[in-house]
């Protein structure tokens, strides 16, 4: 069994809880209340800034130039693509920019930045991997079950790609 297969089997119960979360179910159905989506986008914007910082720090720790470049590209690409998407959402859904991370967002980004700053390269990669992996899997799940004419289609398309 591949190591990643083993890891996935270990977190499968947690993943099932994630996809059963009311936020995910309502987002997929297109019934998520707008105030919840607005809050999510505000916090996601703040999260992405710190996530990009952590990716950049990971890049500085990479021993191989290609891996270094990959992390820097992830950081820049993520910021560029997602900032454009968020700008669109800010306008389309009348969302005000937020400058304060709420506790859950702060705790997660503080963890990522602490690991990236203070721990080894493998530990940093291990801390960053779940975001890529879970968002991808959740995005694939949502797109599979998304309602037609979903209000949040642009978000769903981005995170399932």
C-alpha positions in Angstrom: 0.0 0.0 0.0 1.3 3.4 -0.9 2.0 5.7 2.0 -0.5 8.3 0.7 -3.2 5.6 0.5 -2.5 4.7 4.1 -2.7 8.3 5.2 -6.0 8.8 3.4 -7.5 5.7 5.0 -6.4 7.1 8.4 -8.2 10.4 7.9 -11.2 9.1 6.0 -13.5 9.4 9.1 -12.4 13.1 9.4 -13.0 13.7 5.7 -16.5 12.2 6.0 -17.2 14.6 8.8 -15.9 17.5 6.7 -18.1 16.7 3.7 -21.1 16.3 6.0 -20.6 19.7 7.6 -23.5 22.1 7.1 -21.3 24.7 5.4 -20.2 22.2 2.8 -23.7 20.7 2.3 -25.3 24.2 2.0 -22.5 25.5 -0.3 -23.0 22.5 -2.6 -26.7 22.9 -2.6 -26.5 26.6 -3.3 -28.5 27.3 -0.1 -25.6 28.7 2.1 -26.8 32.0 3.6 -25.0 34.9 2.0 -23.7 36.2 5.4 -21.9 32.9 6.0 -20.3 33.0 2.5 -19.2 36.6 3.0 -17.6 35.7 6.4 -15.8 32.7 4.8 -14.4 34.9 1.9 -13.2 37.5 4.3 -11.4 34.9 6.4 -10.2 33.0 3.4 -8.5 36.2 2.1 -6.6 36.6 5.3 -5.8 33.0 5.5 -4.3 33.0 1.9 -1.9 35.8 2.8 -0.4 33.8 5.6 -0.5 30.5 3.7 1.5 32.2 0.9 4.0 33.4 3.5 4.3 29.8 4.8 4.8 28.5 1.3 7.5 31.1 0.7 9.3 30.1 3.9 9.0 26.5 2.8 10.7 27.4 -0.5 13.6 28.9 1.3 14.2 25.6 3.1 14.1 23.4 0.0 17.4 21.8 -0.9 16.7 21.5 -4.6 16.2 24.5 -6.9 13.1 23.0 -8.5 11.3 22.4 -5.2 12.3 25.9 -4.2 10.8 27.3 -7.4 7.6 25.1 -6.9 6.9 26.6 -3.5 7.5 30.1 -4.7 5.2 29.5 -7.7 2.5 28.0 -5.4 2.7 31.1 -3.2 2.6 33.6 -6.1 0.1 31.7 -8.1 -2.3 31.1 -5.2 -2.2 34.8 -4.3 -2.7 35.9 -7.8 -5.5 33.6 -8.8 -7.4 33.7 -5.5 -7.0 37.5 -5.1 -8.7 37.9 -8.4 -11.4 35.5 -7.5 -11.9 37.3 -4.1 -12.0 40.7 -5.8 -14.8 39.4 -8.0 -16.7 38.0 -4.9 -16.2 41.3 -3.0 -17.9 43.1 -5.8 -20.5 40.5 -6.7 -21.6 39.7 -3.2 -21.0 43.2 -1.7 -18.3 41.9 0.8 -16.3 44.4 2.8 -12.6 43.6 3.3 -11.8 42.3 6.7 -8.5 42.9 8.5 -8.9 40.8 11.6 -8.6 37.0 11.6 -11.1 35.3 13.8 -9.7 32.7 16.3 -10.0 29.6 14.1 -8.3 31.3 11.1 -5.6 32.8 13.4 -4.9 29.5 15.1 -4.4 27.7 11.8 -2.3 30.3 10.1 -0.3 30.8 13.3 0.4 27.1 13.3 1.5 27.1 9.7 3.7 30.1 10.1 5.3 28.7 13.3 6.0 25.4 11.7 7.4 27.0 8.6 9.6 29.4 10.6 10.8 27.1 13.3 10.7 23.5 12.1 12.5 21.4 9.5 11.6 21.3 5.8 9.9 17.9 6.0 7.8 19.1 9.0 6.9 22.3 7.0 5.8 20.3 4.0 3.8 18.0 6.2 2.0 21.0 7.8 1.2 22.5 4.4 0.1 19.4 2.6 -3.4 18.9 4.2 -4.6 22.3 2.9 -3.8 21.3 -0.7 -5.1 17.8 -0.3 -8.3 18.4 1.6 -9.4 21.4 -0.4 -8.9 19.5 -3.6 -10.9 16.5 -2.3 -13.6 18.7 -0.8 -13.8 20.7 -4.0 -14.1 17.5 -6.1 -16.9 16.3 -3.8 -18.8 19.6 -3.9 -18.6 19.8 -7.7 -19.9 16.2 -8.0 -23.0 17.1 -5.9 -23.4 20.8 -6.7 -26.9 22.0 -7.6 -27.5 23.4 -11.1 -27.4 27.2 -11.2 -25.5 27.3 -7.9 -24.9 30.9 -6.6 -21.4 29.8 -5.6 -20.4 28.2 -8.9 -17.3 30.3 -9.3 -16.0 29.2 -5.9 -16.9 25.6 -6.6 -15.2 25.7 -10.0 -12.0 27.1 -8.6 -11.7 24.7 -5.7 -12.5 21.6 -7.7 -9.8 22.4 -10.3 
